[in-house]
């Protein structure tokens, strides 16, 4: 599993870890039944606090993407097990698109960015 964190990113580190792992699951790089590395290993690899990675795993478990068994580690449960309403899923998308619009990016470029991100997730 290859994930990175960016100290210049405004999101908390644990949220970056959550988002990176979600991306790997969405892309199919972490399939159902795949074991995640131990919290201690991920923390060491990223150079972050152990509790930060533990919080990320806890959030992923809360969302139903992984199952954490103490002593056995964390396993991806399913990329389709997350039940979220369409409205709830649209909120962060709308916020991100709003940022693009406020930055002055033209519609065609925004659509290009969205298409590229979808291509990376679904191809």
DSSP file (Angstrom, degrees, kcal/mol; ACC not computed):
  #  RESIDUE AA STRUCTURE BP1 BP2  ACC     N-H-->O    O-->H-N    N-H-->O    O-->H-N    TCO  KAPPA ALPHA  PHI   PSI    X-CA   Y-CA   Z-CA
    1    1 A X              0   0    0      0, 0.0     2,-0.6     0, 0.0    20,-0.0   0.000 360.0 360.0 360.0 126.9    0.0    0.0    0.0
    2    2 A X        +     0   0    0     18,-0.1     2,-0.3    19,-0.0    22,-0.0  -0.939 360.0 153.5-117.9 112.6    1.4    3.3   -1.0
    3    3 A X        -     0   0    0     -2,-0.6     2,-0.3    39,-0.1    14,-0.1  -0.940  20.1-161.2-132.1 158.0    0.0    6.5    0.5
    4    4 A X        -     0   0    0     -2,-0.3     2,-0.3    12,-0.1    16,-0.1  -0.922   6.0-149.7-133.1 159.2    1.4    9.9    1.1
    5    5 A X        -     0   0    0     -2,-0.3     2,-0.5    41,-0.1     8,-0.1  -0.951  10.0-145.0-126.9 152.8    0.6   12.9    3.3
    6    6 A X    >   -     0   0    0     -2,-0.3     3,-1.5     1,-0.1     5,-0.1  -0.965   4.1-158.0-122.0 116.0    1.2   16.5    2.6
    7    7 A X  T 3  S+     0   0    0     -2,-0.5    -1,-0.1     1,-0.3     6,-0.1   0.700  96.2  57.1 -67.4 -17.5    2.1   18.8    5.5
    8    8 A X  T 3  S+     0   0    0     -3,-0.0    -1,-0.3     2,-0.0     2,-0.1   0.572  83.4 105.4 -87.0  -9.8    1.0   21.8    3.4
    9    9 A X  S <  S-     0   0    0     -3,-1.5     7,-0.1     1,-0.1     4,-0.1  -0.466  70.1-140.2 -70.4 141.0   -2.5   20.3    3.0
   10   10 A X  S    S+     0   0    0     -2,-0.1    -1,-0.1     2,-0.1     2,-0.1   0.675  76.3  93.6 -77.8 -17.3   -5.1   22.0    5.1
   11   11 A X  S    S-     0   0    0      1,-0.1    -5,-0.1    -5,-0.1    -2,-0.1  -0.464  90.6 -98.5 -73.5 147.4   -6.8   18.7    5.9
   12   12 A X     >  -     0   0    0     -2,-0.1     4,-1.9     1,-0.1     3,-0.3  -0.297  33.4-114.1 -59.9 152.4   -5.8   16.9    9.1
   13   13 A X  H  > S+     0   0    0      1,-0.2     4,-2.3     2,-0.2     5,-0.2   0.897 116.5  54.7 -57.6 -43.3   -3.2   14.2    8.6
   14   14 A X  H  > S+     0   0    0      1,-0.2     4,-2.4     2,-0.2    -1,-0.2   0.890 107.8  50.6 -60.5 -37.0   -5.6   11.4    9.7
   15   15 A X  H  > S+     0   0    0     -3,-0.3     4,-2.9     2,-0.2    -1,-0.2   0.863 107.5  53.2 -68.9 -35.3   -8.1   12.7    7.1
   16   16 A X  H  X S+     0   0    0     -4,-1.9     4,-2.5     2,-0.2    -1,-0.2   0.915 109.8  48.4 -62.8 -41.9   -5.5   12.6    4.4
   17   17 A X  H  X S+     0   0    0     -4,-2.3     4,-2.5     2,-0.2     5,-0.2   0.930 112.0  49.3 -63.7 -45.0   -4.8    8.9    5.4
   18   18 A X  H  X S+     0   0    0     -4,-2.4     4,-2.6     1,-0.2    -2,-0.2   0.946 113.1  46.6 -57.1 -49.9   -8.5    8.1    5.3
   19   19 A X  H  X S+     0   0    0     -4,-2.9     4,-2.1     1,-0.2    -1,-0.2   0.872 111.6  51.0 -64.6 -37.8   -8.8    9.8    1.8
   20   20 A X  H  X S+     0   0    0     -4,-2.5     4,-2.0     2,-0.2    -1,-0.2   0.926 112.7  45.4 -65.1 -44.5   -5.8    8.0    0.4
   21   21 A X  H  X S+     0   0    0     -4,-2.5     4,-2.2     1,-0.2    -2,-0.2   0.901 111.0  53.2 -67.7 -39.7   -7.0    4.6    1.6
   22   22 A X  H  X S+     0   0    0     -4,-2.6     4,-2.9    -5,-0.2    -1,-0.2   0.912 108.0  52.1 -58.8 -41.9  -10.5    5.3    0.3
   23   23 A X  H  X S+     0   0    0     -4,-2.1     4,-2.2     1,-0.2     6,-0.2   0.904 108.5  49.8 -61.2 -42.1   -8.9    6.2   -3.1
   24   24 A X  H  X>S+     0   0    0     -4,-2.0     5,-1.7     2,-0.2     6,-1.6   0.877 112.7  47.3 -64.9 -37.5   -7.0    2.9   -3.1
   25   25 A X  H ><5S+     0   0    0     -4,-2.2     3,-0.9     4,-0.2    -2,-0.2   0.928 111.7  50.1 -68.3 -44.8  -10.2    1.0   -2.3
   26   26 A X  H 3<5S+     0   0    0     -4,-2.9    -2,-0.2     1,-0.3    -1,-0.2   0.870 110.5  50.0 -61.6 -37.3  -12.2    2.9   -5.0
   27   27 A X  H 3<5S-     0   0    0     -4,-2.2    -1,-0.3    -5,-0.2    -2,-0.2   0.605 114.7-117.6 -77.1 -11.3   -9.5    2.1   -7.6
   28   28 A X  T <<5S+     0   0    0     -3,-0.9     3,-0.2    -4,-0.5    -3,-0.2   0.530  83.2 121.2  85.5   5.4   -9.5   -1.5   -6.7
   29   29 A X  S   <S+     0   0    0     -5,-1.7     2,-0.6     1,-0.3    -4,-0.2   0.757  79.5  43.6 -73.2 -24.0   -5.9   -1.5   -5.6
   30   30 A X  S    S-     0   0    0     -6,-1.6    -1,-0.3    -9,-0.1    -2,-0.2  -0.905  89.2-166.9-118.3  99.5   -7.2   -2.6   -2.2
   31   31 A X    >   -     0   0    0     -2,-0.6     3,-2.4    -3,-0.2    45,-0.3  -0.334  36.8 -72.8 -83.7 165.2   -9.7   -5.3   -2.9
   32   32 A X  T 3  S+     0   0    0      1,-0.3    45,-0.2    -7,-0.1    -1,-0.2  -0.354 123.9  25.1 -55.8 131.4  -12.2   -6.8   -0.4
   33   33 A X  T 3  S+     0   0    0     43,-3.0    -1,-0.3     1,-0.3     2,-0.2   0.273  87.3 139.0  93.7 -10.1  -10.3   -9.1    2.0
   34   34 A X    <   -     0   0    0     -3,-2.4    42,-2.7    42,-0.1     2,-0.4  -0.472  51.6-128.4 -68.6 135.8   -7.0   -7.2    1.6
   35   35 A X  B     -A   75   0A   0     40,-0.2    40,-0.3    -2,-0.2     2,-0.2  -0.685  16.3-138.3 -84.6 136.0   -5.1   -6.8    4.8
   36   36 A X        -     0   0    0     38,-3.1    38,-0.5    -2,-0.4     3,-0.1  -0.636  31.3 -97.1 -86.4 151.4   -4.0   -3.3    5.6
   37   37 A X        -     0   0    0     -2,-0.2    -1,-0.1     1,-0.1    37,-0.1  -0.295  54.0 -84.5 -62.0 154.1   -0.5   -2.8    7.1
   38   38 A X     >  -     0   0    0      1,-0.1     4,-2.3    35,-0.1     3,-0.3  -0.241  35.9-116.0 -58.5 149.3   -0.3   -2.5   10.9
   39   39 A X  H  > S+     0   0    0      1,-0.2     4,-2.7     2,-0.2     5,-0.2   0.894 115.9  54.7 -52.5 -44.9   -1.0    1.0   12.3
   40   40 A X  H  > S+     0   0    0      1,-0.2     4,-2.2     2,-0.2    -1,-0.2   0.887 108.5  48.2 -60.2 -41.1    2.6    1.1   13.7
   41   41 A X  H  > S+     0   0    0     -3,-0.3     4,-2.8     2,-0.2    -1,-0.2   0.926 112.3  47.4 -67.1 -45.1    4.1    0.3   10.3
   42   42 A X  H  X S+     0   0    0     -4,-2.3     4,-2.5     2,-0.2     5,-0.2   0.924 112.1  50.6 -62.8 -44.0    2.0    3.0    8.5
   43   43 A X  H  X>S+     0   0    0     -4,-2.7     5,-2.1    -5,-0.2     4,-1.5   0.923 112.9  46.2 -59.9 -44.5    2.8    5.6   11.1
   44   44 A X  H  <5S+     0   0    0     -4,-2.2    -2,-0.2    -5,-0.2    -1,-0.2   0.915 112.4  49.9 -64.0 -43.8    6.5    4.8   10.8
   45   45 A X  H  <5S+     0   0    0     -4,-2.8    -2,-0.2     1,-0.2    -1,-0.2   0.877 118.7  38.3 -62.8 -38.1    6.4    4.9    7.0
   46   46 A X  H  <5S-     0   0    0     -4,-2.5    -1,-0.2    -5,-0.2    -2,-0.2   0.631 106.2-124.8 -88.2 -14.4    4.6    8.2    7.0
   47   47 A X  T  <5 +     0   0    0     -4,-1.5     2,-0.3     1,-0.3    -3,-0.2   0.873  67.6 126.0  71.4  37.1    6.5    9.7    9.9
   48   48 A X      < -     0   0    0     -5,-2.1    -1,-0.3    -6,-0.2    -2,-0.1  -0.768  67.9 -77.6-122.6 169.3    3.4   10.5   11.8
   49   49 A X    >>  -     0   0    0     -2,-0.3     4,-1.3     1,-0.1     3,-0.9  -0.369  34.9-126.3 -67.0 141.9    2.0    9.7   15.3
   50   50 A X  H 3> S+     0   0    0      1,-0.3     4,-2.2     2,-0.2     5,-0.2   0.863 110.6  57.1 -53.6 -41.2    0.7    6.2   15.8
   51   51 A X  H 3> S+     0   0    0      1,-0.2     4,-2.2     2,-0.2    -1,-0.3   0.785  99.5  60.2 -65.7 -27.5   -2.6    7.7   17.1
   52   52 A X  H <> S+     0   0    0     -3,-0.9     4,-1.7     2,-0.2    -1,-0.2   0.936 109.3  40.9 -65.1 -47.1   -3.1    9.6   13.9
   53   53 A X  H  X S+     0   0    0     -4,-1.3     4,-2.7     2,-0.2     5,-0.2   0.884 112.8  55.2 -69.0 -38.7   -3.1    6.4   11.8
   54   54 A X  H  X S+     0   0    0     -4,-2.2     4,-2.3     1,-0.2    -2,-0.2   0.900 107.5  50.3 -60.4 -40.0   -5.3    4.7   14.5
   55   55 A X  H  X S+     0   0    0     -4,-2.2     4,-2.1     2,-0.2    -1,-0.2   0.881 109.8  50.9 -65.3 -37.7   -7.8    7.5   14.2
   56   56 A X  H  X S+     0   0    0     -4,-1.7     4,-2.4     2,-0.2    -2,-0.2   0.939 111.2  46.7 -64.6 -46.9   -7.8    7.0   10.4
   57   57 A X  H  X S+     0   0    0     -4,-2.7     4,-2.3     1,-0.2    -2,-0.2   0.893 111.0  53.1 -62.0 -39.6   -8.4    3.3   10.7
   58   58 A X  H  X S+     0   0    0     -4,-2.3     4,-2.4    -5,-0.2    -1,-0.2   0.904 109.6  48.3 -62.9 -41.1  -11.2    4.0   13.2
   59   59 A X  H  X S+     0   0    0     -4,-2.1     4,-1.9     2,-0.2    -2,-0.2   0.913 110.9  50.0 -65.3 -43.4  -12.9    6.4   10.8
   60   60 A X  H  <>S+     0   0    0     -4,-2.4     5,-2.4     1,-0.2     6,-0.9   0.875 112.1  48.7 -62.9 -37.1  -12.6    3.9    7.9
   61   61 A X  H ><5S+     0   0    0     -4,-2.3     3,-1.2     4,-0.2    -2,-0.2   0.905 108.5  53.2 -68.1 -41.6  -14.1    1.2   10.2
   62   62 A X  H 3<5S+     0   0    0     -4,-2.4    -2,-0.2     1,-0.3    -1,-0.2   0.856 108.5  50.8 -60.7 -35.4  -16.9    3.6   11.2
   63   63 A X  T 3<5S-     0   0    0     -4,-1.9    -1,-0.3    -5,-0.1    -2,-0.2   0.515 117.4-115.9 -81.8  -5.0  -17.7    4.1    7.5
   64   64 A X  T < 5S+     0   0    0     -3,-1.2    14,-0.2    -4,-0.3    -3,-0.2   0.627  84.7 114.4  84.0  13.4  -17.8    0.4    7.0
   65   65 A X  S   <S+     0   0    0     -5,-2.4    12,-2.4    -6,-0.2    13,-0.7   0.785  79.3  21.6 -87.2 -28.6  -14.8    0.2    4.6
   66   66 A X  E     -B   76   0A   0     -6,-0.9     2,-0.5    10,-0.3    -2,-0.2  -0.925  64.8-139.5-134.5 160.6  -12.6   -1.9    6.9
   67   67 A X  E     -B   75   0A   0      8,-2.7     8,-2.3    -2,-0.3     2,-0.6  -0.990  17.6-155.8-118.6 129.8  -12.9   -4.2    9.8
   68   68 A X  E     -B   74   0A   0     -2,-0.5     2,-0.5     6,-0.2     6,-0.2  -0.922  10.7-177.1-109.8 123.4  -10.4   -3.9   12.6
   69   69 A X  E >>  -B   73   0A   0      4,-2.6     4,-2.2    -2,-0.6     3,-2.1  -0.974  31.4-121.0-119.5 117.7   -9.7   -6.9   14.8
   70   70 A X  T 34 S+     0   0    0     -2,-0.5    -2,-0.0     1,-0.3     4,-0.0  -0.349 100.2  13.5 -59.6 127.5   -7.3   -6.3   17.6
   71   71 A X  T 34 S+     0   0    0     -2,-0.1    -1,-0.3     1,-0.0    -3,-0.0   0.054 126.2  60.8  93.7 -24.8   -4.4   -8.7   17.2
   72   72 A X  T <4 S-     0   0    0     -3,-2.1    -2,-0.2     1,-0.3     2,-0.1   0.602  97.3-135.6-107.5 -16.8   -5.4   -9.6   13.6
   73   73 A X  E  <  - B   0  69A   0     -4,-2.2    -4,-2.6   -38,-0.1     2,-0.4  -0.458  34.6 -45.7  94.3-168.4   -5.1   -6.2   12.0
   74   74 A X  E     - B   0  68A   0    -38,-0.5   -38,-3.1    -6,-0.2     2,-0.4  -0.846  47.6-170.5-110.3 141.3   -7.4   -4.4    9.6
   75   75 A X  E     -AB  35  67A   0     -8,-2.3    -8,-2.7    -2,-0.4     2,-0.3  -0.984  30.6-111.2-131.7 139.6   -9.0   -5.9    6.5
   76   76 A X  E     - B   0  66A   0    -42,-2.7   -43,-3.0    -2,-0.4   -10,-0.3  -0.555  29.1-168.0 -68.1 126.4  -10.9   -4.2    3.7
   77   77 A X        -     0   0    0    -12,-2.4     2,-0.3    -2,-0.3    -1,-0.2   0.944  57.1 -40.1 -84.8 -52.6  -14.6   -5.3    4.0
   78   78 A X        -     0   0    0    -13,-0.7     3,-0.5   -14,-0.2    -1,-0.3  -0.897  31.7-137.0-173.5 143.1  -16.0   -4.1    0.7
   79   79 A X  S    S+     0   0    0     -2,-0.3     3,-0.1     1,-0.2    -1,-0.1   0.588 110.7  45.5 -81.2  -8.1  -15.8   -1.2   -1.6
   80   80 A X  S    S+     0   0    0      1,-0.1    -1,-0.2   -15,-0.1   -15,-0.1   0.332  87.2  87.7-112.3   5.4  -19.6   -1.3   -2.0
   81   81 A X        +     0   0    0     -3,-0.5     2,-0.6   -17,-0.1    -2,-0.1   0.608  61.1 102.0 -82.7  -9.1  -20.6   -1.7    1.6
   82   82 A X        -     0   0    0     -4,-0.2     2,-0.7    -3,-0.1   -18,-0.1  -0.639  56.5-162.3 -79.7 119.8  -20.7    2.0    2.3
   83   83 A X        +     0   0    0     -2,-0.6     2,-0.4   -20,-0.2    -2,-0.1  -0.890  24.5 153.5-106.6 108.0  -24.3    3.3    2.4
   84   84 A X        -     0   0    0     -2,-0.7     5,-0.0     3,-0.0    -2,-0.0  -0.993  44.2-111.9-133.2 138.9  -24.4    7.0    2.0
   85   85 A X     >  -     0   0    0     -2,-0.4     4,-2.0     1,-0.1     5,-0.2  -0.314  26.2-118.3 -68.3 154.0  -27.2    9.1    0.5
   86   86 A X  H  > S+     0   0    0      1,-0.2     4,-1.9     2,-0.2     5,-0.1   0.889 115.8  55.1 -58.9 -39.1  -26.6   10.8   -2.8
   87   87 A X  H  > S+     0   0    0      1,-0.2     4,-1.2     2,-0.2    -1,-0.2   0.907 107.0  49.5 -62.2 -41.9  -27.2   14.1   -1.1
   88   88 A X  H  > S+     0   0    0      1,-0.2     4,-0.7     2,-0.2    -1,-0.2   0.863 111.7  49.4 -65.1 -35.2  -24.5   13.4    1.5
   89   89 A X  H  X S+     0   0    0     -4,-2.0     4,-0.9     1,-0.2    -1,-0.2   0.810 107.2  55.5 -73.2 -29.2  -22.1   12.4   -1.3
   90   90 A X  H  X S+     0   0    0     -4,-1.9     4,-3.4    -5,-0.2     5,-0.3   0.790  91.2  74.2 -74.0 -27.3  -22.8   15.5   -3.3
   91   91 A X  H  X S+     0   0    0     -4,-1.2     4,-2.3     1,-0.2    -1,-0.2   0.931 100.8  38.9 -57.0 -52.7  -21.9   17.9   -0.4
   92   92 A X  H  X S+     0   0    0     -4,-0.7     4,-2.3     2,-0.2    -1,-0.2   0.859 116.6  53.2 -68.3 -30.0  -18.1   17.5   -0.6
   93   93 A X  H  X S+     0   0    0     -4,-0.9     4,-2.8     2,-0.2     5,-0.2   0.939 109.8  47.8 -64.9 -45.4  -18.3   17.4   -4.4
   94   94 A X  H  X S+     0   0    0     -4,-3.4     4,-2.5     1,-0.2    -2,-0.2   0.902 111.3  51.2 -60.9 -42.0  -20.2   20.7   -4.4
   95   95 A X  H  X S+     0   0    0     -4,-2.3     4,-1.8    -5,-0.3    -1,-0.2   0.914 111.9  46.7 -62.9 -42.4  -17.7   22.2   -1.9
   96   96 A X  H  X S+     0   0    0     -4,-2.3     4,-1.8     2,-0.2    -2,-0.2   0.926 113.0  48.5 -66.2 -44.0  -14.7   21.2   -4.2
   97   97 A X  H  X S+     0   0    0     -4,-2.8     4,-2.5     1,-0.2    -2,-0.2   0.882 107.6  56.2 -63.4 -37.3  -16.4   22.4   -7.3
   98   98 A X  H  X S+     0   0    0     -4,-2.5     4,-2.9    -5,-0.2    -1,-0.2   0.907 105.0  52.4 -60.0 -41.5  -17.2   25.7   -5.5
   99   99 A X  H  X S+     0   0    0     -4,-1.8     4,-1.6     2,-0.2    -1,-0.2   0.907 108.9  49.8 -60.9 -42.0  -13.5   26.1   -4.8
  100  100 A X  H  <>S+     0   0    0     -4,-1.8     5,-1.7     2,-0.2     4,-0.4   0.930 113.0  46.4 -61.6 -45.4  -12.7   25.6   -8.5
  101  101 A X  H ><5S+     0   0    0     -4,-2.5     3,-1.6     1,-0.2    -2,-0.2   0.926 111.8  50.6 -63.8 -45.3  -15.3   28.2   -9.5
  102  102 A X  H 3<5S+     0   0    0     -4,-2.9    -1,-0.2     1,-0.3    -2,-0.2   0.781 102.9  60.8 -64.9 -26.0  -14.1   30.7   -6.9
  103  103 A X  T 3<5S-     0   0    0     -4,-1.6    -1,-0.3    -5,-0.2    -2,-0.2   0.602 117.7-113.8 -76.1  -9.0  -10.5   30.3   -8.1
  104  104 A X  T < 5 +     0   0    0     -3,-1.6     2,-0.2    -4,-0.4    -3,-0.2   0.553  59.9 157.8  90.6   7.6  -11.6   31.6  -11.5
  105  105 A X      < -     0   0    0     -5,-1.7    -1,-0.3     1,-0.1    -2,-0.1  -0.475  44.8-113.6 -68.6 132.8  -11.0   28.3  -13.3
  106  106 A X     >  -     0   0    0     -2,-0.2     4,-2.2     1,-0.1     3,-0.4  -0.272  22.8-112.0 -65.5 154.0  -13.1   28.1  -16.5
  107  107 A X  H  > S+     0   0    0      1,-0.2     4,-2.8     2,-0.2     5,-0.2   0.880 116.1  55.2 -53.1 -44.9  -15.9   25.5  -16.8
  108  108 A X  H  > S+     0   0    0      1,-0.2     4,-1.9     2,-0.2    -1,-0.2   0.885 109.3  46.9 -61.1 -39.3  -14.0   23.5  -19.5
  109  109 A X  H  > S+     0   0    0     -3,-0.4     4,-2.4     2,-0.2    -1,-0.2   0.892 110.9  51.8 -69.8 -39.1  -10.9   23.2  -17.2
  110  110 A X  H  X S+     0   0    0     -4,-2.2     4,-2.5     1,-0.2    -2,-0.2   0.940 110.6  48.3 -61.3 -46.6  -13.0   22.2  -14.2
  111  111 A X  H  X S+     0   0    0     -4,-2.8     4,-2.7     1,-0.2    -1,-0.2   0.876 109.7  53.5 -61.5 -37.0  -14.7   19.5  -16.3
  112  112 A X  H  X S+     0   0    0     -4,-1.9     4,-2.3    -5,-0.2    -1,-0.2   0.909 109.2  48.0 -62.8 -42.4  -11.3   18.3  -17.5
  113  113 A X  H  X S+     0   0    0     -4,-2.4     4,-2.5     2,-0.2    -2,-0.2   0.926 112.7  48.5 -63.8 -45.3  -10.1   18.0  -13.9
  114  114 A X  H  X S+     0   0    0     -4,-2.5     4,-2.5     1,-0.2    -2,-0.2   0.925 112.1  48.8 -62.2 -45.4  -13.3   16.0  -12.9
  115  115 A X  H  X S+     0   0    0     -4,-2.7     4,-2.5     1,-0.2    -1,-0.2   0.898 111.4  50.1 -61.7 -40.7  -12.9   13.7  -15.9
  116  116 A X  H  X S+     0   0    0     -4,-2.3     4,-2.3     2,-0.2    -2,-0.2   0.916 110.8  48.5 -65.0 -43.6   -9.2   13.1  -15.2
  117  117 A X  H  X S+     0   0    0     -4,-2.5     4,-1.9     2,-0.2    -2,-0.2   0.915 112.6  48.6 -62.8 -42.9  -10.0   12.3  -11.5
  118  118 A X  H  X S+     0   0    0     -4,-2.5     4,-2.6     1,-0.2     5,-0.2   0.905 109.5  53.0 -62.8 -41.1  -12.8    9.9  -12.6
  119  119 A X  H  X S+     0   0    0     -4,-2.5     4,-2.0     1,-0.2    -2,-0.2   0.922 109.1  48.9 -60.4 -43.4  -10.5    8.2  -15.1
  120  120 A X  H  < S+     0   0    0     -4,-2.3    -1,-0.2     1,-0.2    -2,-0.2   0.862 116.1  43.3 -66.0 -34.6   -7.9    7.6  -12.4
  121  121 A X  H  < S+     0   0    0     -4,-1.9    -1,-0.2    -5,-0.2    -2,-0.2   0.836 123.7  32.8 -77.6 -33.4  -10.4    6.1  -10.1
  122  122 A X  H  <        0   0    0     -4,-2.6    -2,-0.2    -5,-0.2    -3,-0.2   0.537 360.0 360.0-109.4  -7.2  -12.3    4.0  -12.5
  123  123 A X     <        0   0    0     -4,-2.0    -1,-0.2    -5,-0.2    -3,-0.1   0.451 360.0 360.0 -97.7 360.0   -9.8    2.8  -15.1
